[in-house]
């Protein structure tokens, strides 16, 4: 505000009427002083010395099968030289996981100074050899015949376990590239390895609307890998996960693995070393109490 303008405002005469115990000229003077002080405030200086954008680590090309979810965030983080780990986000709007093709997705990150970084990856959606409709065409008649619908999660977990045991035999081979195709093969040929057993069980649980999670043995602890399931016996808001594995165990070390706690499952490692060694940081912990059947 110019000094001449301020001088005019201060010297302006006004009727000497009381207003709330103060004379009007004093009130006007205070108003002008507030305006002057406000106009003189300066914005805090920006730090122009930070010109280094964050680094987006772990972003890589992704390959999925039609209909599968895309784990964009697995193993990815954004690190800034000053701010440490910062938030990142992914623009995958161009990706259609239901349609086979090659797409791109872009990771973005920004630090406190406003420096931005981005990394673009390729997302390849592969065509399934067996569609979900083809798999459900085999699964649905079995669900109806066994009366699975309407059963509790605990009841389904038990009856499905013994149904698969009675209708499949173990071989040492499977196609681990597509669980849907392998589940279909297992249900029609009735043979397979741990991946086949896992895939067949997953098909039933998912068709029944029961939430499951794939668990895999930690790499490099044994020459072969192993797959099983975590089954949510609770709700989406209050989950209660338990281990479930229908694959046959060693005859000399039998185990009925229906809805086991972490402790119950890991105890099997005392009998067969590393059989159930897995990275526990990747999965939710089970309740400590045994599942109440």
C-alpha positions as CSV (number, residue, x, y, z in Angstrom):
1,X,0.0,0.0,0.0
2,X,1.3,3.5,-0.9
3,X,2.2,5.9,1.9
4,X,0.0,8.6,0.3
5,X,-3.0,6.3,0.4
6,X,-2.3,5.3,4.0
7,X,-2.0,9.0,5.0
8,X,-5.3,9.8,3.4
9,X,-7.0,6.9,5.2
10,X,-5.6,7.9,8.5
11,X,-6.4,11.6,8.2
12,X,-10.0,10.9,7.0
13,X,-12.5,12.4,9.4
14,X,-15.5,10.4,10.6
15,X,-18.3,11.2,12.9
16,X,-17.4,10.7,16.5
17,X,-20.0,8.0,17.2
18,X,-19.2,5.3,19.7
19,X,-19.2,1.8,18.3
20,X,-18.7,-0.9,20.9
21,X,-16.9,1.4,23.2
22,X,-14.4,2.6,20.6
23,X,-14.5,5.8,18.5
24,X,-14.9,5.2,14.8
25,X,-11.6,6.8,13.8
26,X,-9.6,4.4,16.0
27,X,-11.5,1.4,14.5
28,X,-10.7,2.7,11.0
29,X,-7.0,3.1,11.9
30,X,-6.7,-0.4,13.3
31,X,-8.3,-1.8,10.1
32,X,-5.8,0.0,7.9
33,X,-2.9,-1.2,10.0
34,X,-4.0,-4.8,9.7
35,X,-4.3,-4.4,5.9
36,X,-0.8,-2.9,5.8
37,X,0.8,-5.7,7.9
38,X,-1.0,-8.4,5.8
39,X,0.2,-6.9,2.6
40,X,3.8,-6.9,3.9
41,X,3.9,-10.6,4.7
42,X,6.2,-12.6,2.5
43,X,5.8,-16.2,1.4
44,X,8.4,-18.6,2.9
45,X,11.3,-19.0,0.6
46,X,11.4,-22.2,-1.5
47,X,14.3,-24.6,-1.2
48,X,15.7,-24.4,-4.7
49,X,18.8,-26.5,-3.8
50,X,16.9,-29.9,-4.1
51,X,16.7,-30.7,-7.8
52,X,17.1,-34.5,-7.5
53,X,14.0,-36.5,-8.2
54,X,13.2,-39.7,-6.2
55,X,14.2,-43.1,-7.6
56,X,11.6,-45.7,-8.3
57,X,13.0,-49.1,-7.5
58,X,11.8,-52.5,-8.5
59,X,9.4,-51.5,-11.3
60,X,9.6,-54.2,-14.0
61,X,7.7,-55.6,-16.9
62,X,4.7,-57.6,-15.9
63,X,3.1,-60.7,-17.5
64,X,-0.3,-62.0,-16.4
65,X,-3.0,-64.3,-17.7
66,X,-6.4,-63.0,-18.8
67,X,-8.6,-62.2,-15.8
68,X,-5.9,-62.2,-13.2
69,X,-5.2,-59.2,-11.0
70,X,-2.1,-57.2,-11.4
71,X,0.2,-56.8,-8.4
72,X,1.7,-53.4,-9.5
73,X,3.1,-52.5,-6.1
74,X,4.8,-55.8,-5.2
75,X,8.5,-55.2,-4.6
76,X,8.3,-51.6,-5.7
77,X,9.3,-48.5,-3.7
78,X,10.3,-44.8,-4.3
79,X,13.3,-43.5,-2.5
80,X,14.4,-39.8,-2.3
81,X,17.9,-38.7,-1.3
82,X,16.5,-36.2,1.2
83,X,13.0,-37.4,2.1
84,X,13.7,-41.1,2.3
85,X,10.9,-43.4,1.1
86,X,8.1,-41.4,-0.6
87,X,4.7,-42.2,-1.9
88,X,4.3,-43.5,-5.4
89,X,1.3,-44.2,-7.6
90,X,0.6,-46.2,-10.7
91,X,-1.4,-45.2,-13.8
92,X,-2.6,-48.5,-15.3
93,X,-5.7,-47.0,-16.9
94,X,-4.5,-48.2,-20.4
95,X,-4.4,-51.8,-19.3
96,X,-7.3,-54.2,-19.9
97,X,-6.6,-57.4,-17.9
98,X,-9.6,-59.1,-19.5
99,X,-8.2,-58.7,-23.1
100,X,-5.0,-60.3,-24.4
101,X,-2.5,-57.8,-25.6
102,X,0.5,-55.7,-24.7
103,X,0.0,-52.5,-22.7
104,X,2.0,-49.9,-20.7
105,X,1.6,-48.7,-17.2
106,X,3.5,-45.8,-15.6
107,X,4.8,-45.4,-12.0
108,X,5.0,-41.9,-10.6
109,X,6.6,-40.4,-7.5
110,X,7.2,-36.9,-6.2
111,X,9.4,-35.6,-3.3
112,X,8.7,-32.7,-0.9
113,X,10.5,-30.2,-3.2
114,X,8.2,-31.1,-6.1
115,X,10.7,-33.1,-8.1
116,X,8.9,-35.8,-10.0
117,X,10.0,-39.2,-11.4
118,X,8.3,-41.7,-13.6
119,X,9.0,-45.2,-14.9
120,X,7.0,-46.9,-17.7
121,X,6.7,-50.7,-17.8
122,X,5.1,-53.1,-20.2
123,X,2.1,-55.2,-19.1
124,X,1.5,-58.3,-21.2
125,X,-1.9,-60.0,-20.9
126,X,-1.7,-63.6,-22.2
127,X,-4.7,-65.4,-23.6
128,X,-5.9,-68.3,-21.4
129,X,-6.0,-71.7,-23.0
130,X,-9.0,-72.5,-20.8
131,X,-11.4,-69.7,-19.9
132,X,-13.1,-69.3,-16.5
133,X,-16.3,-70.3,-18.1
134,X,-14.7,-73.5,-19.3
135,X,-13.5,-74.2,-15.8
136,X,-16.8,-73.4,-14.1
137,X,-18.5,-75.8,-16.5
138,X,-16.6,-78.6,-14.8
139,X,-16.7,-77.2,-11.3
140,X,-20.4,-76.3,-11.0
141,X,-21.8,-79.8,-11.4
142,X,-19.5,-81.0,-8.6
143,X,-20.5,-78.2,-6.3
144,X,-24.1,-79.1,-6.9
145,X,-23.6,-82.8,-6.4
146,X,-21.6,-82.4,-3.2
147,X,-23.9,-79.7,-1.7
148,X,-21.1,-77.3,-1.1
149,X,-23.3,-74.2,-1.5
150,X,-24.8,-73.1,1.8
151,X,-22.1,-74.8,3.9
152,X,-19.9,-72.8,6.3
153,X,-16.3,-72.1,5.3
154,X,-15.2,-74.6,7.9
155,X,-17.5,-77.3,6.5
156,X,-16.5,-76.6,2.9
157,X,-12.8,-76.7,3.9
158,X,-13.3,-80.2,5.4
159,X,-15.6,-81.8,2.8
160,X,-13.6,-80.4,-0.2
161,X,-10.4,-81.6,1.3
162,X,-11.6,-85.2,1.4
163,X,-13.4,-85.0,-1.9
164,X,-10.1,-84.0,-3.7
165,X,-8.2,-86.7,-1.8
166,X,-10.6,-89.3,-3.0
167,X,-10.7,-88.2,-6.6
168,X,-7.1,-87.3,-7.5
169,X,-3.8,-89.1,-7.5
170,X,-0.3,-87.6,-7.3
171,X,2.2,-87.3,-10.2
172,X,5.3,-85.2,-10.3
173,X,4.4,-82.9,-13.2
174,X,2.1,-80.0,-13.9
175,X,1.9,-76.8,-16.0
176,X,2.6,-74.0,-13.5
177,X,2.1,-71.2,-15.9
178,X,-1.7,-71.1,-15.7
179,X,-3.6,-72.2,-12.6
180,X,-7.0,-72.1,-14.5
181,X,-5.8,-74.5,-17.2
182,X,-4.1,-76.7,-14.6
183,X,-7.2,-76.9,-12.5
184,X,-9.3,-77.9,-15.5
185,X,-6.7,-80.6,-16.4
186,X,-6.7,-81.9,-12.8
187,X,-10.5,-82.1,-12.7
188,X,-10.7,-83.9,-16.0
189,X,-7.6,-86.1,-15.8
190,X,-7.6,-86.5,-12.0
191,X,-3.8,-86.4,-11.7
192,X,-1.2,-83.8,-10.9
193,X,1.4,-82.5,-8.4
194,X,1.1,-80.0,-5.6
195,X,0.3,-77.1,-8.0
196,X,-2.5,-79.2,-9.6
197,X,-4.0,-79.9,-6.1
198,X,-3.7,-76.3,-5.2
199,X,-5.3,-75.1,-8.5
200,X,-8.2,-77.5,-8.2
201,X,-8.9,-76.4,-4.6
202,X,-8.6,-72.7,-5.6
203,X,-11.2,-73.2,-8.3
204,X,-13.7,-74.5,-5.8
205,X,-13.1,-71.9,-3.1
206,X,-13.2,-69.0,-5.6
207,X,-16.3,-70.3,-7.3
208,X,-18.0,-70.5,-3.9
209,X,-17.0,-66.9,-3.1
210,X,-14.5,-67.9,-0.3
211,X,-11.5,-65.7,-0.1
212,X,-8.1,-67.5,-0.5
213,X,-4.5,-66.6,-0.9
214,X,-1.7,-68.5,-2.7
215,X,1.3,-69.4,-0.5
216,X,4.5,-70.7,-2.0
217,X,7.5,-72.3,-0.3
218,X,10.5,-69.9,0.0
219,X,12.9,-70.2,-2.8
220,X,16.3,-72.1,-2.6
221,X,15.5,-73.9,0.7
222,X,14.7,-77.2,-1.2
223,X,15.2,-78.3,-4.8
224,X,11.5,-78.1,-5.5
225,X,8.8,-75.7,-4.7
226,X,5.4,-76.2,-3.1
227,X,2.0,-74.5,-3.2
228,X,-0.9,-74.3,-0.8
229,X,-3.6,-72.0,0.3
230,X,-4.5,-69.6,3.1
231,X,-8.3,-69.6,3.6
232,X,-10.2,-66.7,5.1
233,X,-12.6,-68.1,7.6
234,X,-13.7,-64.7,8.8
235,X,-15.0,-61.7,6.9
236,X,-13.4,-59.0,4.7
237,X,-13.5,-56.6,7.7
238,X,-12.4,-59.1,10.3
239,X,-10.3,-61.8,8.5
240,X,-9.2,-65.0,10.1
241,X,-6.7,-66.8,7.8
242,X,-5.8,-70.5,8.2
243,X,-3.5,-72.7,6.2
244,X,-5.1,-75.4,4.0
245,X,-3.1,-77.9,1.9
246,X,-4.7,-80.9,0.2
247,X,-1.6,-82.2,-1.5
248,X,-0.5,-85.6,-0.2
249,X,2.3,-85.6,2.3
250,X,5.0,-88.2,2.8
251,X,3.5,-91.6,3.8
252,X,6.0,-91.8,6.7
253,X,5.0,-88.3,7.8
254,X,1.3,-87.9,7.3
255,X,-0.6,-84.7,8.0
256,X,-4.2,-83.6,7.8
257,X,-3.7,-80.0,6.9
258,X,-7.2,-78.5,7.1
259,X,-7.2,-74.9,8.5
260,X,-4.0,-75.0,10.5
261,X,-2.4,-72.1,12.4
262,X,1.1,-70.9,11.6
263,X,2.4,-72.8,14.6
264,X,0.7,-76.0,13.6
265,X,1.9,-75.8,10.0
266,X,5.5,-74.9,10.9
267,X,5.7,-77.8,13.4
268,X,5.7,-80.1,10.3
269,X,9.2,-78.7,9.5
270,X,10.5,-80.6,12.5
271,X,9.5,-83.8,10.7
272,X,10.4,-82.8,7.2
273,X,12.9,-80.0,7.1
274,X,11.8,-76.8,5.3
275,X,8.6,-78.4,3.9
276,X,6.6,-75.4,5.0
277,X,9.3,-72.8,5.1
278,X,7.8,-69.6,3.6
279,X,8.4,-65.8,3.8
280,X,5.9,-64.9,6.6
281,X,6.3,-61.2,5.9
282,X,4.4,-61.7,2.7
283,X,1.3,-63.2,4.3
284,X,-1.2,-62.4,7.1
285,X,-0.6,-64.1,10.4
286,X,-3.1,-66.8,11.4
287,X,-4.9,-66.7,14.7
288,X,-3.0,-68.3,17.5
289,X,-6.0,-70.4,18.5
290,X,-6.7,-73.6,16.5
291,X,-9.7,-73.5,14.2
292,X,-12.8,-74.5,16.0
293,X,-14.4,-77.2,13.8
